[in-house]
């Protein structure tokens, strides 16, 4: 059943990569100035649709694959510990970040006056921090002492 663990790790890497790449792509798409040539306007239309395409057709299915594979690893290997609860809490925060990124993409498509670039930066930083925390918890498996 090591293939489940490999599948989980690979899916998590792709999910994290997309969660870091999408905010940068979105910030670049929103702040691209309008152009006068038809060729550039055509490429701008494609770039405006790319964040949603990557989010709905790649990031979300890969996230689901990672979560399902991780759940199966937990069920098959019977890895139970406090570190797992901490990891699952961090994964829930990663899912919330994923959802907020989807809302940010929708908001950028509607052309609202919200400062998209700042929120894109915040999303990318939050993703990096959460992935680093998940890696630390999984690799270190710290022992949490209960306070009497």
C-alpha atoms as an extended CHARMM CRD file, in Angstrom:
* protein
*
       148  EXT
         1         1  UNK       CA              0.0000000000        0.0000000000        0.0000000000  PROA      1               0.0000000000
         2         2  UNK       CA              2.9720000000        2.3080000000       -0.4040000000  PROA      2               0.0000000000
         3         3  UNK       CA              1.5120000000        3.3880000000       -3.7410000000  PROA      3               0.0000000000
         4         4  UNK       CA             -1.2520000000        5.1590000000       -1.7810000000  PROA      4               0.0000000000
         5         5  UNK       CA              1.3420000000        7.1410000000        0.1160000000  PROA      5               0.0000000000
         6         6  UNK       CA              3.1770000000        8.0160000000       -3.1110000000  PROA      6               0.0000000000
         7         7  UNK       CA             -0.1130000000        9.0470000000       -4.7400000000  PROA      7               0.0000000000
         8         8  UNK       CA             -0.9500000000       11.2120000000       -1.7150000000  PROA      8               0.0000000000
         9         9  UNK       CA              2.4590000000       12.9200000000       -1.7170000000  PROA      9               0.0000000000
        10        10  UNK       CA              2.4740000000       13.5510000000       -5.4820000000  PROA      10              0.0000000000
        11        11  UNK       CA             -1.0990000000       14.8970000000       -5.4420000000  PROA      11              0.0000000000
        12        12  UNK       CA             -0.2450000000       17.1250000000       -2.4670000000  PROA      12              0.0000000000
        13        13  UNK       CA              2.7900000000       18.5110000000       -4.2940000000  PROA      13              0.0000000000
        14        14  UNK       CA              0.7540000000       19.3410000000       -7.3850000000  PROA      14              0.0000000000
        15        15  UNK       CA             -2.0320000000       20.8570000000       -5.2580000000  PROA      15              0.0000000000
        16        16  UNK       CA              0.4280000000       23.0310000000       -3.3460000000  PROA      16              0.0000000000
        17        17  UNK       CA              2.1420000000       24.0990000000       -6.5730000000  PROA      17              0.0000000000
        18        18  UNK       CA             -1.1710000000       25.1730000000       -8.0680000000  PROA      18              0.0000000000
        19        19  UNK       CA             -2.1590000000       27.0170000000       -4.8810000000  PROA      19              0.0000000000
        20        20  UNK       CA              1.0860000000       28.9960000000       -5.0920000000  PROA      20              0.0000000000
        21        21  UNK       CA              0.9460000000       29.5360000000       -8.8660000000  PROA      21              0.0000000000
        22        22  UNK       CA             -2.7050000000       30.5620000000       -9.1800000000  PROA      22              0.0000000000
        23        23  UNK       CA             -2.4660000000       33.7410000000       -7.0530000000  PROA      23              0.0000000000
        24        24  UNK       CA              0.5460000000       34.9060000000       -9.0680000000  PROA      24              0.0000000000
        25        25  UNK       CA             -1.2780000000       34.1820000000      -12.3120000000  PROA      25              0.0000000000
        26        26  UNK       CA             -4.3950000000       35.9270000000      -11.0650000000  PROA      26              0.0000000000
        27        27  UNK       CA             -2.4870000000       39.0210000000       -9.9270000000  PROA      27              0.0000000000
        28        28  UNK       CA             -0.7430000000       39.2070000000      -13.2970000000  PROA      28              0.0000000000
        29        29  UNK       CA             -4.0030000000       38.7740000000      -15.1870000000  PROA      29              0.0000000000
        30        30  UNK       CA             -5.8890000000       41.4230000000      -13.2370000000  PROA      30              0.0000000000
        31        31  UNK       CA             -3.1540000000       44.0430000000      -13.5330000000  PROA      31              0.0000000000
        32        32  UNK       CA             -2.4350000000       43.5790000000      -17.2370000000  PROA      32              0.0000000000
        33        33  UNK       CA             -3.2640000000       46.7720000000      -19.0290000000  PROA      33              0.0000000000
        34        34  UNK       CA             -5.6190000000       46.8360000000      -21.9930000000  PROA      34              0.0000000000
        35        35  UNK       CA             -4.0070000000       46.8150000000      -25.3960000000  PROA      35              0.0000000000
        36        36  UNK       CA             -4.9180000000       48.0490000000      -28.8250000000  PROA      36              0.0000000000
        37        37  UNK       CA             -3.9530000000       45.1030000000      -31.0250000000  PROA      37              0.0000000000
        38        38  UNK       CA             -6.3680000000       42.2580000000      -31.7040000000  PROA      38              0.0000000000
        39        39  UNK       CA             -3.7170000000       39.5640000000      -31.1130000000  PROA      39              0.0000000000
        40        40  UNK       CA             -2.9300000000       40.8470000000      -27.6380000000  PROA      40              0.0000000000
        41        41  UNK       CA             -6.6280000000       41.2070000000      -26.8180000000  PROA      41              0.0000000000
        42        42  UNK       CA             -7.1280000000       37.5650000000      -27.8120000000  PROA      42              0.0000000000
        43        43  UNK       CA             -4.2760000000       36.4290000000      -25.5830000000  PROA      43              0.0000000000
        44        44  UNK       CA             -5.6540000000       38.6310000000      -22.7940000000  PROA      44              0.0000000000
        45        45  UNK       CA             -9.0250000000       36.8870000000      -23.0770000000  PROA      45              0.0000000000
        46        46  UNK       CA             -7.2840000000       33.5180000000      -22.7650000000  PROA      46              0.0000000000
        47        47  UNK       CA             -5.2480000000       34.6980000000      -19.7550000000  PROA      47              0.0000000000
        48        48  UNK       CA             -8.3890000000       35.9610000000      -18.0400000000  PROA      48              0.0000000000
        49        49  UNK       CA             -9.9980000000       32.5050000000      -18.3340000000  PROA      49              0.0000000000
        50        50  UNK       CA             -6.8780000000       30.5600000000      -17.3500000000  PROA      50              0.0000000000
        51        51  UNK       CA             -7.1160000000       31.0000000000      -13.5460000000  PROA      51              0.0000000000
        52        52  UNK       CA            -10.6500000000       29.6050000000      -13.4430000000  PROA      52              0.0000000000
        53        53  UNK       CA             -9.7110000000       26.7550000000      -15.7960000000  PROA      53              0.0000000000
        54        54  UNK       CA             -6.7080000000       25.7560000000      -13.6870000000  PROA      54              0.0000000000
        55        55  UNK       CA             -8.7100000000       26.0700000000      -10.4670000000  PROA      55              0.0000000000
        56        56  UNK       CA            -11.7560000000       24.0610000000      -11.5590000000  PROA      56              0.0000000000
        57        57  UNK       CA            -10.1460000000       21.4670000000      -13.8300000000  PROA      57              0.0000000000
        58        58  UNK       CA             -6.8240000000       20.8940000000      -12.0890000000  PROA      58              0.0000000000
        59        59  UNK       CA             -6.4590000000       22.3020000000       -8.5580000000  PROA      59              0.0000000000
        60        60  UNK       CA             -9.7970000000       21.1150000000       -7.1720000000  PROA      60              0.0000000000
        61        61  UNK       CA             -9.6740000000       17.5410000000       -8.5790000000  PROA      61              0.0000000000
        62        62  UNK       CA             -6.0440000000       17.1800000000       -7.4620000000  PROA      62              0.0000000000
        63        63  UNK       CA             -7.0050000000       18.4530000000       -4.0050000000  PROA      63              0.0000000000
        64        64  UNK       CA             -9.7730000000       15.8610000000       -3.8070000000  PROA      64              0.0000000000
        65        65  UNK       CA             -7.3620000000       13.1420000000       -4.9640000000  PROA      65              0.0000000000
        66        66  UNK       CA             -4.8480000000       14.1860000000       -2.3110000000  PROA      66              0.0000000000
        67        67  UNK       CA             -7.4830000000       14.2030000000        0.4310000000  PROA      67              0.0000000000
        68        68  UNK       CA             -8.9200000000       10.8230000000       -0.6000000000  PROA      68              0.0000000000
        69        69  UNK       CA             -5.4740000000        9.2150000000       -0.9040000000  PROA      69              0.0000000000
        70        70  UNK       CA             -4.4450000000       10.6750000000        2.4670000000  PROA      70              0.0000000000
        71        71  UNK       CA             -7.6000000000        9.3220000000        4.0690000000  PROA      71              0.0000000000
        72        72  UNK       CA             -6.9380000000        5.8730000000        2.6100000000  PROA      72              0.0000000000
        73        73  UNK       CA             -3.3320000000        5.9740000000        3.8890000000  PROA      73              0.0000000000
        74        74  UNK       CA             -4.6690000000        6.7490000000        7.3630000000  PROA      74              0.0000000000
        75        75  UNK       CA             -7.2580000000        3.9520000000        7.1790000000  PROA      75              0.0000000000
        76        76  UNK       CA             -4.9100000000        1.2970000000        5.7580000000  PROA      76              0.0000000000
        77        77  UNK       CA             -1.8350000000        2.0290000000        7.9070000000  PROA      77              0.0000000000
        78        78  UNK       CA             -3.7430000000        2.8170000000       11.1370000000  PROA      78              0.0000000000
        79        79  UNK       CA             -1.5330000000        5.8420000000       11.8560000000  PROA      79              0.0000000000
        80        80  UNK       CA             -3.2330000000        7.4370000000       14.8130000000  PROA      80              0.0000000000
        81        81  UNK       CA             -1.6940000000       10.0600000000       17.0130000000  PROA      81              0.0000000000
        82        82  UNK       CA             -1.9870000000       13.6320000000       18.1580000000  PROA      82              0.0000000000
        83        83  UNK       CA              0.2500000000       14.6700000000       15.2680000000  PROA      83              0.0000000000
        84        84  UNK       CA             -2.4110000000       13.3670000000       12.8730000000  PROA      84              0.0000000000
        85        85  UNK       CA             -5.0600000000       15.5950000000       14.4460000000  PROA      85              0.0000000000
        86        86  UNK       CA             -2.7200000000       18.5750000000       14.0720000000  PROA      86              0.0000000000
        87        87  UNK       CA             -2.0190000000       17.6220000000       10.4480000000  PROA      87              0.0000000000
        88        88  UNK       CA             -5.7090000000       17.2650000000        9.6580000000  PROA      88              0.0000000000
        89        89  UNK       CA             -6.3620000000       20.6790000000       11.2340000000  PROA      89              0.0000000000
        90        90  UNK       CA             -3.6880000000       22.1880000000        8.9850000000  PROA      90              0.0000000000
        91        91  UNK       CA             -5.2340000000       20.4220000000        5.9670000000  PROA      91              0.0000000000
        92        92  UNK       CA             -8.6150000000       21.9320000000        6.8480000000  PROA      92              0.0000000000
        93        93  UNK       CA             -6.9520000000       25.3610000000        6.8660000000  PROA      93              0.0000000000
        94        94  UNK       CA             -5.4260000000       24.5320000000        3.4700000000  PROA      94              0.0000000000
        95        95  UNK       CA             -8.8990000000       23.6260000000        2.1690000000  PROA      95              0.0000000000
        96        96  UNK       CA            -10.2580000000       26.9300000000        3.4950000000  PROA      96              0.0000000000
        97        97  UNK       CA             -7.4010000000       28.7220000000        1.7070000000  PROA      97              0.0000000000
        98        98  UNK       CA             -8.2690000000       26.7980000000       -1.4780000000  PROA      98              0.0000000000
        99        99  UNK       CA            -11.9080000000       27.8730000000       -1.1990000000  PROA      99              0.0000000000
       100       100  UNK       CA            -10.9800000000       31.5050000000       -0.5640000000  PROA      100             0.0000000000
       101       101  UNK       CA             -8.7340000000       31.4270000000       -3.6280000000  PROA      101             0.0000000000
       102       102  UNK       CA            -11.7230000000       30.2640000000       -5.6790000000  PROA      102             0.0000000000
       103       103  UNK       CA            -13.7550000000       33.1710000000       -4.3140000000  PROA      103             0.0000000000
       104       104  UNK       CA            -10.8880000000       35.5120000000       -5.1590000000  PROA      104             0.0000000000
       105       105  UNK       CA            -10.8910000000       34.2310000000       -8.7490000000  PROA      105             0.0000000000
       106       106  UNK       CA            -14.6320000000       34.8630000000       -8.9780000000  PROA      106             0.0000000000
       107       107  UNK       CA            -14.2310000000       38.3290000000       -7.5250000000  PROA      107             0.0000000000
       108       108  UNK       CA            -11.4410000000       39.1750000000       -9.9770000000  PROA      108             0.0000000000
       109       109  UNK       CA            -13.6190000000       38.0070000000      -12.8820000000  PROA      109             0.0000000000
       110       110  UNK       CA            -16.4310000000       40.3250000000      -11.8550000000  PROA      110             0.0000000000
       111       111  UNK       CA            -14.0310000000       43.2610000000      -11.8360000000  PROA      111             0.0000000000
       112       112  UNK       CA            -14.7600000000       44.4000000000       -8.2970000000  PROA      112             0.0000000000
       113       113  UNK       CA            -12.6540000000       47.1230000000       -6.7420000000  PROA      113             0.0000000000
       114       114  UNK       CA            -11.2280000000       44.7740000000       -4.1300000000  PROA      114             0.0000000000
       115       115  UNK       CA             -7.4110000000       44.9020000000       -3.8960000000  PROA      115             0.0000000000
       116       116  UNK       CA             -6.7890000000       41.5720000000       -5.6330000000  PROA      116             0.0000000000
       117       117  UNK       CA             -3.0110000000       41.7650000000       -5.6650000000  PROA      117             0.0000000000
       118       118  UNK       CA             -2.7770000000       41.9510000000       -1.8510000000  PROA      118             0.0000000000
       119       119  UNK       CA             -5.1470000000       39.0240000000       -1.3840000000  PROA      119             0.0000000000
       120       120  UNK       CA             -3.2360000000       37.0010000000       -3.9800000000  PROA      120             0.0000000000
       121       121  UNK       CA             -0.0230000000       37.6070000000       -2.0590000000  PROA      121             0.0000000000
       122       122  UNK       CA             -1.7290000000       36.6870000000        1.2260000000  PROA      122             0.0000000000
       123       123  UNK       CA             -3.0820000000       33.4580000000       -0.3030000000  PROA      123             0.0000000000
       124       124  UNK       CA              0.3270000000       32.4090000000       -1.6340000000  PROA      124             0.0000000000
       125       125  UNK       CA              2.0510000000       33.1690000000        1.6830000000  PROA      125             0.0000000000
       126       126  UNK       CA             -0.6380000000       31.2990000000        3.6170000000  PROA      126             0.0000000000
       127       127  UNK       CA             -0.2570000000       28.2890000000        1.3100000000  PROA      127             0.0000000000
       128       128  UNK       CA              3.5110000000       28.2220000000        1.8130000000  PROA      128             0.0000000000
       129       129  UNK       CA              3.1700000000       28.5060000000        5.5840000000  PROA      129             0.0000000000
       130       130  UNK       CA              0.5390000000       25.7660000000        5.7750000000  PROA      130             0.0000000000
       131       131  UNK       CA              2.4840000000       23.3720000000        3.5510000000  PROA      131             0.0000000000
       132       132  UNK       CA              5.6390000000       23.9790000000        5.5990000000  PROA      132             0.0000000000
       133       133  UNK       CA              3.6890000000       23.3100000000        8.8000000000  PROA      133             0.0000000000
       134       134  UNK       CA              2.1630000000       20.1110000000        7.3770000000  PROA      134             0.0000000000
       135       135  UNK       CA              5.5950000000       18.8760000000        6.2900000000  PROA      135             0.0000000000
       136       136  UNK       CA              7.0710000000       19.6400000000        9.7070000000  PROA      136             0.0000000000
       137       137  UNK       CA              4.2750000000       17.8470000000       11.5620000000  PROA      137             0.0000000000
       138       138  UNK       CA              4.4330000000       14.7890000000        9.2850000000  PROA      138             0.0000000000
       139       139  UNK       CA              8.2210000000       14.4780000000        9.2740000000  PROA      139             0.0000000000
       140       140  UNK       CA              8.9070000000       15.3930000000       12.9080000000  PROA      140             0.0000000000
       141       141  UNK       CA              5.7970000000       13.7460000000       14.4120000000  PROA      141             0.0000000000
       142       142  UNK       CA              6.2120000000       15.8650000000       17.5290000000  PROA      142             0.0000000000
       143       143  UNK       CA              5.0830000000       14.5200000000       20.8730000000  PROA      143             0.0000000000
       144       144  UNK       CA              2.5190000000       16.8330000000       22.4040000000  PROA      144             0.0000000000
       145       145  UNK       CA              2.4850000000       16.7100000000       26.1690000000  PROA      145             0.0000000000
       146       146  UNK       CA             -0.7750000000       17.1410000000       27.9690000000  PROA      146             0.0000000000
       147       147  UNK       CA             -0.8060000000       19.7270000000       30.7050000000  PROA      147             0.0000000000
       148       148  UNK       CA             -2.4170000000       18.4590000000       33.9420000000  PROA      148             0.0000000000
